[in-house]
Amino acid sequence: MKISEQHTWWGEAFGTLTWLWIFHRARLDGPVVLGWRHPWEHAPDPFAAHDDHHDDHVAPDAGETWDKFSLKAIRMTDDDDDDEEDEEEDE
């Protein structure tokens, strides 16, 4: 089987392009695939505006804020009307 030189060249060009794309995606998705970070923890945005001159504006710890929220969300209070719904279903 004889293959033309043009087809060989195009095959090498697209093969190179494919491997470059695979390496690019591995660079971006590698930590998620290897379990080094969660998929919902996005990589830093290289185009985000950075203000390195003002260190006095420190954001609150996100983990602490989330813990406070989750504790408030799971706390049962008198406002919960789950019991009223059960009583209506019994009748």
Helices and strands as residue ranges (DSSP letters): H 5-33, H 62-74, H 82-90
